[in-house]
Amino acid sequence: MKTVVIDPVSRIEGHAKITINLDDDGHVVGTTFHVTQLRGFEKFVEGRPFYEMPAITARICGICPISHQITSVKACEAIMCVTVPPTASKLREIMHCGQIVQSHALSFFHLSAPDLLLGFDSDPARRNLFGVIEDHPELARDGISLRAFGQQVIETLAGERIHPSWAVPGGVNAPLGSAGRDRILAGLPQAKAIALRTLDFFKGIVDKFKEEIGVFGNEPTMYAGMIDDNDNIQLYDGGLRFVDATGNVVVDRMPAKDYATYIGESPMPRSFLKAPYFKPIGFPDGNYRVGPLARLNVAARCGTPAADAEFAEYHQRFGKIVQSSFYFHYARLIEIIYALERMELLLNDPAILNTHVRAHAGVNALEGVGMAEAPRGVLMHHYKVNEDGAIVWCNLIIATGHNNLSIGRSINQVARHFIKGKKMKEGMLNRVSAVLRAYDPCLSCSTHAANPYAVEIDLVEADGTVADSIKA
């Protein structure tokens, strides 16, 4: 028995390692995906006033703080039993679209492009953003520009690019002025041009990766994503739809408050990342995926012209339900186009400059659940408070957590396919890491373990069997 450890996994957000167990002939007999960090937000927020939660939980992550803030304010508003002014909801959605753009651009151009553009087997010393800049300078510049535009949208609305305090329970802190609206609208044509030509470029190279497409997590699973009443993708506000591996609707438009009826959570060994599962099927068979791939599988369309055209072509090429996790990259680019078009639609609404952007209320319910689509998938915040509004219990279900079971199985599938024999090439191990990058995991966001044991130590025999174990 031999063990190969990839530690740390590179070009992801957060800390993880992958353990691959081989038999004496060099064949994979098992893999383990370890998330090695613990954040602990669910415990240290206890006792804080509920209205502080949007600012606190946004600090979980520097990549997708807007999603946490928006999901948190929705949970707080369920506690307040308040209706948010329509203009405030639209402004929040614009900011959220800005985050989708900047986060997806980061994933595609900075984290995954080195594999896609330079090759999975290329020199690891050059297989990074600097190598992309050297070999594909125009595409690299496009990536930087697109991400900068998304951040500028957030800054224009909220005054800060990272961790703003603009979205608050009841609405937003300040309305949008005409100068800010016009500034965002002026930048949209260039951003859309970048997104469209990047997608055209990717469509031209995607067929070169047939082997990876065939094994990058292509087992049939369920999918979950938010939709609106017209079956369009909805990133900000909608009901959650579950479909099975053939596209049949299993649960439709589930409201946030009902999540515990359908979603269970299980601790995982040797990991601080818990694994949600579809309760009616049970653990671990109730496996489902979230994120761009899932959103394009559960919706009938995007709801904006250019994105709908790309949506139709995508499904025409790959089928009604797209299974391979390699296509997360493709779906991400379509969602950038959708987010830009959605932003433009909302900004051109005359009511977007309305100054009534906040409602006020106190504690009118002792718990609340918020739900939104983070870049990586469905995000849920569930708070319970006392009569004074102090948090007494908190549960966070993060997008990468929803994908935990699929990530582990995808890693195993890729390892078994590419790692064979007693001599391993670096490109084989890179593909094991690359399937994890396809999910664009945010491990800093997602490490909220439900495991009652803080430490587990195993004594492992030479043949891989566990001789003894201590849990404390």
N, C-alpha and C positions, 0 to 999 in steps of 0.2 A: 504493500500500500504506500503510495506517495501522495504528497499534498502540494498543490500550487496555490499560493496566496497572492492576489492582486490587492495591494495595500500601499497607498490609497488609490481608489479609482479616480482618474483624472478627468478634468473638464466636466465636472458636475457641480451643483451648488450643495455644499455640505460635505460630510465625511462618511465614507463607506468603504468596505472591503468585500472581496469575493473569495471564498475558499472553494477550490476544486480538488476533489479526491479522485485519484487514479489507481487502477489496479497495477499489477506488476508488468503488464503488457502495454501500459500507457493509455488505457481506455478509461473514459470518465465513468465513474460509478455514482457520483453525487456531487452536488454543488450547494453552497449556502451563501445567501446574500445577507451581509451583516450591516446594519446601520449602527454606528459606534458612538453616536452623540445623544445626549438627552437634554432637552430644553427646560422642561418642567413648568411651563407657563400655567398649566391647568391647576397647579397647586399654589404657586406664589401669588396668583391674582385673588385668592380667597381673602375676603375682608375688604377688598377695594370697592368703592362706589361703582355701580354698574356703568355710569356715564363716563368713567375713565377708561373703560375697556377698549374702545376704538383706538385710542392713542397707545395703550399698553400693548395690545395684541398686534398692532401694526409693526412693532419692533421685533416680532418673531422673525421677520425676513426683510432683507434689503432689496430683494428682487421683485417681490409681489406684495409690498405693504398695502397697496391700495385695495387689493382683494380682501385682506384681513380687515381693513378698516370698514369697508362697505358691508361685509358680512356681519361684522360686529355691530354696526349701527342698526342693522335690520333686527338683530336679536334684541338690542336695547329698545327698539321701537315696539317690538312685541310685548315687552315688559311695560312700556308706557301706554300701549293700546292707542297709538296715535297714527293719524294719517299724514303722510309726508306731502308737502305741496308738490304739484306735478312738475314745476320747473326744477325743483331741487332734485327730483328723481332723474330728470333728463341730464342735469349737470353732472350728477354722480356717474351716470352711464357714459357720458363723454370721457370723464376722467378714467373710468375703468377701461374704455376702449384704448385710451392712450397707453395704459399699462399693458394691455394685450399686445399692442404693436411693439413696445420696447422689449418686453419679455420674450416674445416669439422671435424677434430679430436677434436678440442675444443668443438664444438657443440655436437657431439655424446658422447664423453667420460666424459666431465666435466659438461655439462649443462643438457643433457637428460638422461644419464645413471643412475642417482639416481632413476628416476621413473621406467626405464625399468628393472633395476637389483634388486632394493630393493622393488619396488612395489609402485603403486600410493597411496595406503592406508597405507604405512609404517609410522613409527614415524617420523614426520617432523624434529625432532632434529637430526636424523641420516640420513635423506634423502638428502644427499649432497655428495660432492666429498670425504670427510673423511669417510663417511659410505661405499662408494664404495671401497675405499682403504682397509678398514677393512674386508669387506666381499668378495671382488674380487681383491686381491692384484696384481695378474698377469695381469689382464685386465687393471687395473689402471696404472700399469707400462707401458704397451703397449701404452696406450693413451698418456702418458707423452712423451714416446720415439718418437711416430709418429709425435706429434706436434713439438717436438724439431727438428726432421729431416727437416720438412718443413721450419722452421725458419732458420736452418743452410744453406739450399739451397739459401734462400734470402740473407743471410749474405755473403756467398761465392761469389755470383755474384755482390752484390751491396755494400758490405762493412759494412752494418748495417742490423739488423733484423727488425727494425721498422722505418718507415719514411726515407728510403734512398733517395738519390737524383741522383740515377744512371740512371734511364730512363729519357731522356730529349727529347724535340722536335727535331726530326731528327734522333733519334736512342738511343744510350746509351753512357755513359761517358767513358767507358773503356772496352776493349775486355776481354774475358775469357781466362785464361792461362791453360795449360795442367794440372798443379797441382790441380787447382780448379775443372776442369772437372773430374779428377780421384777421387777426394775426394767425389764428389757427387755420382759418379757411384759406389764407394765402399759402400756407405750407402744404396743404393737402394735395394739390396736383403733383408736386414733385414726389411726395411720399407714395402716392398711388402708382406713379410711373415706375418707381423703384420696385415696388411690390410685384407689379405685373411682369416686368422684365426678369425679375429673379425667378418667378414661378415658371415663365417660359423657358428659362435656362435649365431649371431643375427638371421640367418635363422632358427636355432633350437628353438628359443623362440618366434618368431614373432606370431605364431598361438595362443599363450596364450592370446593375446590382441584382441580377436575377437570383444568384445563389443566396445572397443575404436576405432578399425579400422572402425566399422560400423557407427560411429557418429563424428569422428574427421575430420570434414570438407570434407565430401564425396559427396557434391552436384556437379552435372555436371557443368563444366566451360570450357572456352577456355584456351589454354596454349600457351606460347610464349617462344622461345629459339633460340639461334644461331646455325646454321649448316654450314657445308662447301659444296662444290659443289658435293660431293658424299653422301650427307645426313648423314654424321657423326656428332656427337657432335663437336662443336668448341667453346672453351672457350676464345680464344684470338682474333680471327679475322674471321668473317663470316657474312652471312646475317641473318636477323631475320625472323623466320617462326612462323606464327600463325596457330594453328589447332583448330577445334571445339571440342566439348565434345565427338564426336565419332571418331576423328582422321582425319577428312577431312581437307585438307590444305585450309586455307582461304586466307592467304597472304604468299608468298614464297620469301625468300631471300631478304627481304626489306633492302636496304642500310640505314646506320645511318641517312643520310641527309633527308630521307623521313619520319622520325618518326612522325612528326606533322600531316601527312596525316591520320595516323591510330591511334594515341594515343592522347587522350585529358586528361586534368587534372582538377579535381574538389576539392575545399576545403571541409573539413568535419567539422561538428559542434563539438565543445569542443575537438579539436585535432589540433596539429601542423603538422600532417601528411596528405598531400594531397593524393587524390585517382586518379591515372590514370585509364583510361577505353578505350575500343576499340571504336573508334569514329564512324565507320559505324553503330554500334548498338546503341550507346548513353549511357548516364549515368542514372541509375546505372546498367542497364542490360548488358552492355558491359564488363562484369567481366571476367578477365583472371588471370591465375597464372603463375609465373616464378620460377626459381630455379631448384634444382636437380630433383624434381618430374616432372616439366614441360620439362626440357631438355631431360629426358628419354622418354617423351611422344611425342615430336616433331621429334626426330631423328630416323633414321632407324637402327642405330647401334652406338657404341662408336668409333670404328676404331682401337682398339688395342686388342690383342688376349684374355687375361684373362678377361678384362672388357666386351668384346663382349660375352664371354661365360656366364658371370653373367647377362648381359643385356638380353640374350635369356631366361635364366631360370626365371628371374624376370617377364618378360611379359608372359611366359608360365604359371606361377603361378597365376598372377593377371589380365591378359588380355592385349589387345592391348593398351588401354588407362587406366592408373591406376589413380583412382579418389581420394581415401582417402588420406588426408594430413598426416596421420600417416606414410605413406610410404615414406615421405621425409627422414626419418631416413635410410631406406633401400637404397634409391637412392643415398644418401650422401656417403655411404660406397662403392658403385660401382664407384662413381666418384673419390674417393681417388685412387682406383686401376687404373682407366684410367689415372689420372694425373701422377702417378708414371711411368706407361708404356710410356706415351707420353714424359715425361722428358727423359727417357732412350733412346728413339728413336732419339730425337733431339740431345742429348749429343754424340751419336755415329756417327753423321754426321761429316765427316772430316772438313767441312766448318765452324763448330761451333767455331774453333779457329782463323778464319779470323780476321784480325785486322782492316778492314774497317767497322766501326760500327756507323758512324754518317754522316748525310748529313746536309748542312747548307743552309738556305734561310731566307728571311725576310717576310714582310707582302705582300702577293699576293692575298688575298681574305679577305673580311671584316667579315666573319663568318665561323665557322666550328663546326662540330658535331663529337664526338667520341663515340664509343659503344664497350663494352666488357661484358663478363659474369663474374660478381663478384660471390663469393661463394653462395650468396643468390639469384642470378638471374641477369637479364639484367640491366646494368648500362649505363646511358647516360649523357654526358656533352655537352652542347650547349653554345658556346661563340659568342658574337658579339664584334668587335673591331673598333676603329677609324683608320685613316690613319697612326697614330703613333704606332699602336699596343696596345693601352690601352683598357682594357675591358670596354665596355659601357653597356653590358647586359649579364646575365648569367642565365642559367636554368639547374638544376640538377634533373634528374629522377632516383631515387634510387630503388634497387631491392625490398626492403621492402615496398616502396610506391606502386609498381605494385601490390603487394599482399594485399594491405590495405583492399579492399572490401571483399576479401575472408577471411582474418583474422577475420574481424568483424562478418561475417556470420558463420564462424566456431565456434567462441566463443559462439554465440547465440545458435547454434545447440547443442553443448556440454552442455551448461548450462540448456537448456530445457530438455535434456535427463537425466542428473544426479541429478539435484536439484529438489526434489519433497517433498512436505510436509513442516511442520513447524519446523522440526528438521534437521539441516544440519550437515553432517560429513565433517571433514577437507579434506578427500580424494576427495569429490565431487568438492570442490573449487580448489583443486590441479589439477584436470583434466581440469578445465577451463583454468588455467594457462599453463598446459602442451600442449594444442593444439596450443597456441601461440608459445611455445618453439619449436614445431615441424617445424614451419616455420623458425626457427633460426633468428628472427628479429634483425636487427641492427638499433636501433632507433636513435642513435647518427648520423648515416649516413643519415637517411631518413627524418629528420624533417626540411623541407623547405616549410613551409606553403604558400599557395597562398591566404589565407584568408585575406581580406582587413581590418578586425577588429583585433586589438591586444588583446583585452579583451572582453569577453562576460560574463555577470552576469545574471543568471536567478533566479527569485523568484518563487519557486515551492510550490504548494498547497499540502495538506496532501494526496490527491488522485493522485498526480503525475502530474497534469496539470500545465502548466507554466502560472502564473498570470501576470508576467511582465518580461521584458528583457531589459538590457542596453548593447549597443555595443559602444566601444570607441577605 
